[in-house]
Amino acid sequence: MVIRGFGLPPREPEKPYPVSPRKSAKWKRVVAWIAGIVLSLLLFAAIGIYALLHSASFYNYVLRTAEKKASESLNTRVQLHTLAPHLSPLGLDLYGLTVSGVGPGANAPLLQVDHVGAEVRIISVLHRQWSLDNVTVDHPVVNLIVNSDGHNNLPISQSSGDSETNVFDLAIRHIVLFAVRSITTIARVRSEPTCAI
């Protein structure tokens, strides 16, 4: 058969071919894999942190480290019976805090506190700004000893040369002291000078 008007033979109809399903973009598959890996890592990290925080050996390590750092900072022995961090609200509870005296009161504790609780409020993670929201001190006992020469049992803290700390930069929103007790002993014993010839 000839197409009228041009004198060309008609085209044969094309055979239908199956349309392949549309392939999803590779980038979607890559993003899904990356999201799955990140979520898995976060889940494993959360399980690991939970297990670590409930481990007795990690707890003892943190307790020893806190005692050591406080002792080095104050130049005297600091003992801590128990510490309990909590995430909601973010804070820390210290139980059985004892700070030893120096000099004339080296055998007696300078400070004993049954409980110290502190809640921390993070102001800015980027600028590393935080403040103490609530501080609670239960039953602090201060045993201050002063001998007749004027020496006392207060430790002289070590100054770290790399940081400047201003006490006025410390922001405490609320502080509560319960059952404060102070014992002051002034020794009347004068030490006699000894002379060796």
Contacts in CASP RR format, 6 or more apart in sequence:
PFRMAT RR
TARGET T0000
AUTHOR 0000-0000-0000
METHOD contacts of the structure
MODEL  1
MVIRGFGLPPREPEKPYPVSPRKSAKWKRVVAWIAGIVLSLLLFAAIGIY
ALLHSASFYNYVLRTAEKKASESLNTRVQLHTLAPHLSPLGLDLYGLTVS
GVGPGANAPLLQVDHVGAEVRIISVLHRQWSLDNVTVDHPVVNLIVNSDG
HNNLPISQSSGDSETNVFDLAIRHIVLFAVRSITTIARVRSEPTCAI
1 9 0 8 1.000
1 10 0 8 1.000
2 8 0 8 1.000
2 9 0 8 1.000
2 10 0 8 1.000
3 9 0 8 1.000
3 10 0 8 1.000
52 58 0 8 1.000
53 85 0 8 1.000
62 83 0 8 1.000
63 80 0 8 1.000
63 82 0 8 1.000
63 83 0 8 1.000
66 80 0 8 1.000
66 83 0 8 1.000
67 78 0 8 1.000
67 79 0 8 1.000
67 80 0 8 1.000
70 78 0 8 1.000
70 80 0 8 1.000
71 77 0 8 1.000
71 78 0 8 1.000
72 158 0 8 1.000
73 157 0 8 1.000
73 158 0 8 1.000
74 99 0 8 1.000
74 155 0 8 1.000
74 157 0 8 1.000
74 158 0 8 1.000
75 102 0 8 1.000
75 155 0 8 1.000
75 156 0 8 1.000
75 157 0 8 1.000
75 158 0 8 1.000
76 99 0 8 1.000
76 100 0 8 1.000
76 101 0 8 1.000
76 102 0 8 1.000
76 110 0 8 1.000
76 155 0 8 1.000
77 99 0 8 1.000
77 100 0 8 1.000
78 97 0 8 1.000
78 98 0 8 1.000
78 99 0 8 1.000
78 100 0 8 1.000
79 96 0 8 1.000
79 97 0 8 1.000
79 98 0 8 1.000
79 100 0 8 1.000
80 94 0 8 1.000
80 95 0 8 1.000
80 96 0 8 1.000
80 97 0 8 1.000
80 98 0 8 1.000
81 95 0 8 1.000
81 96 0 8 1.000
81 97 0 8 1.000
82 94 0 8 1.000
82 95 0 8 1.000
82 96 0 8 1.000
83 92 0 8 1.000
83 93 0 8 1.000
83 94 0 8 1.000
83 95 0 8 1.000
84 92 0 8 1.000
84 93 0 8 1.000
84 95 0 8 1.000
85 91 0 8 1.000
85 92 0 8 1.000
85 93 0 8 1.000
86 92 0 8 1.000
86 93 0 8 1.000
89 119 0 8 1.000
89 133 0 8 1.000
90 119 0 8 1.000
90 120 0 8 1.000
90 121 0 8 1.000
90 122 0 8 1.000
91 117 0 8 1.000
91 118 0 8 1.000
91 119 0 8 1.000
91 120 0 8 1.000
92 117 0 8 1.000
92 118 0 8 1.000
92 120 0 8 1.000
93 115 0 8 1.000
93 116 0 8 1.000
93 117 0 8 1.000
93 118 0 8 1.000
94 113 0 8 1.000
94 115 0 8 1.000
94 116 0 8 1.000
94 117 0 8 1.000
95 114 0 8 1.000
95 115 0 8 1.000
96 112 0 8 1.000
96 113 0 8 1.000
96 114 0 8 1.000
96 115 0 8 1.000
97 111 0 8 1.000
97 112 0 8 1.000
97 113 0 8 1.000
97 116 0 8 1.000
98 109 0 8 1.000
98 111 0 8 1.000
98 112 0 8 1.000
98 113 0 8 1.000
99 109 0 8 1.000
99 110 0 8 1.000
99 111 0 8 1.000
99 112 0 8 1.000
99 155 0 8 1.000
100 106 0 8 1.000
100 108 0 8 1.000
100 109 0 8 1.000
100 110 0 8 1.000
100 155 0 8 1.000
101 108 0 8 1.000
101 109 0 8 1.000
101 110 0 8 1.000
101 145 0 8 1.000
101 153 0 8 1.000
101 154 0 8 1.000
101 155 0 8 1.000
102 110 0 8 1.000
102 153 0 8 1.000
102 154 0 8 1.000
102 155 0 8 1.000
102 156 0 8 1.000
103 151 0 8 1.000
103 152 0 8 1.000
103 153 0 8 1.000
104 145 0 8 1.000
104 146 0 8 1.000
104 147 0 8 1.000
104 151 0 8 1.000
104 152 0 8 1.000
104 153 0 8 1.000
104 187 0 8 1.000
105 145 0 8 1.000
105 153 0 8 1.000
106 153 0 8 1.000
108 143 0 8 1.000
108 145 0 8 1.000
108 153 0 8 1.000
109 143 0 8 1.000
110 142 0 8 1.000
110 143 0 8 1.000
110 144 0 8 1.000
110 153 0 8 1.000
110 154 0 8 1.000
110 155 0 8 1.000
111 140 0 8 1.000
111 141 0 8 1.000
111 142 0 8 1.000
111 143 0 8 1.000
112 140 0 8 1.000
112 141 0 8 1.000
112 143 0 8 1.000
113 137 0 8 1.000
113 138 0 8 1.000
113 139 0 8 1.000
113 140 0 8 1.000
113 141 0 8 1.000
114 138 0 8 1.000
114 139 0 8 1.000
114 140 0 8 1.000
115 136 0 8 1.000
115 137 0 8 1.000
115 138 0 8 1.000
115 139 0 8 1.000
116 135 0 8 1.000
116 136 0 8 1.000
116 137 0 8 1.000
116 138 0 8 1.000
117 134 0 8 1.000
117 135 0 8 1.000
117 136 0 8 1.000
117 137 0 8 1.000
118 132 0 8 1.000
118 134 0 8 1.000
118 135 0 8 1.000
118 136 0 8 1.000
119 132 0 8 1.000
119 133 0 8 1.000
119 134 0 8 1.000
119 135 0 8 1.000
120 130 0 8 1.000
120 131 0 8 1.000
120 132 0 8 1.000
120 133 0 8 1.000
121 130 0 8 1.000
121 131 0 8 1.000
121 132 0 8 1.000
121 133 0 8 1.000
121 173 0 8 1.000
122 129 0 8 1.000
122 130 0 8 1.000
123 129 0 8 1.000
123 130 0 8 1.000
123 131 0 8 1.000
131 170 0 8 1.000
131 171 0 8 1.000
131 172 0 8 1.000
131 173 0 8 1.000
132 170 0 8 1.000
132 171 0 8 1.000
132 172 0 8 1.000
132 173 0 8 1.000
133 173 0 8 1.000
133 174 0 8 1.000
134 173 0 8 1.000
134 174 0 8 1.000
134 175 0 8 1.000
134 176 0 8 1.000
135 172 0 8 1.000
135 174 0 8 1.000
135 175 0 8 1.000
135 176 0 8 1.000
136 175 0 8 1.000
136 176 0 8 1.000
136 178 0 8 1.000
137 175 0 8 1.000
137 176 0 8 1.000
137 177 0 8 1.000
137 178 0 8 1.000
137 180 0 8 1.000
138 178 0 8 1.000
138 179 0 8 1.000
139 178 0 8 1.000
139 179 0 8 1.000
139 180 0 8 1.000
139 181 0 8 1.000
140 177 0 8 1.000
140 179 0 8 1.000
140 180 0 8 1.000
140 181 0 8 1.000
141 181 0 8 1.000
141 182 0 8 1.000
141 183 0 8 1.000
142 181 0 8 1.000
142 182 0 8 1.000
142 183 0 8 1.000
143 153 0 8 1.000
143 183 0 8 1.000
143 185 0 8 1.000
144 152 0 8 1.000
144 153 0 8 1.000
144 154 0 8 1.000
144 182 0 8 1.000
144 183 0 8 1.000
144 184 0 8 1.000
144 185 0 8 1.000
145 152 0 8 1.000
145 153 0 8 1.000
145 184 0 8 1.000
145 185 0 8 1.000
145 186 0 8 1.000
145 187 0 8 1.000
146 152 0 8 1.000
146 153 0 8 1.000
146 184 0 8 1.000
146 185 0 8 1.000
146 186 0 8 1.000
146 187 0 8 1.000
147 186 0 8 1.000
147 187 0 8 1.000
147 189 0 8 1.000
147 191 0 8 1.000
148 186 0 8 1.000
148 187 0 8 1.000
148 188 0 8 1.000
148 189 0 8 1.000
148 190 0 8 1.000
149 190 0 8 1.000
149 191 0 8 1.000
END
